Amino acid sequence: MNERDAYMLARALAEVPRRRRFDYATVSAEALRAVTARPMPPDSYVSQDRDTEAVRDLLAKGYRWVRTEGELAIFEKEVAR
């Protein structure tokens, strides 16, 4: 490969849009509803079971809720390549 071809290849690769990668996680839709119910009275209590802790853990790790499919809430987080 000559210098001109190498330059053209490098330029073409620089113009290629980078694909984003995501990591996905699911929890029960009911747990998501329990954690995110609004408005919540100041004296309300949300039980700390395994599902609600999983939702809080995902949010703390930077995941975001994308959609709900039936009984599952789907979360995603963009990950580095």
QUIPEHU-V976140 format. One line per field, one symbol per residue. phi: phi as a letter, one per 20 degrees, with the letter a starting at -180 (. if undefined). A space follows every 10 residues. Layout:
BEGIN
phi=???
END
This chain:
BEGIN
phi=.effffffff ffffefffee dcddbccfff fffffdfcfd fgefcdfdef ffffffffff enfcfdaddm eddddcbfdf f
END
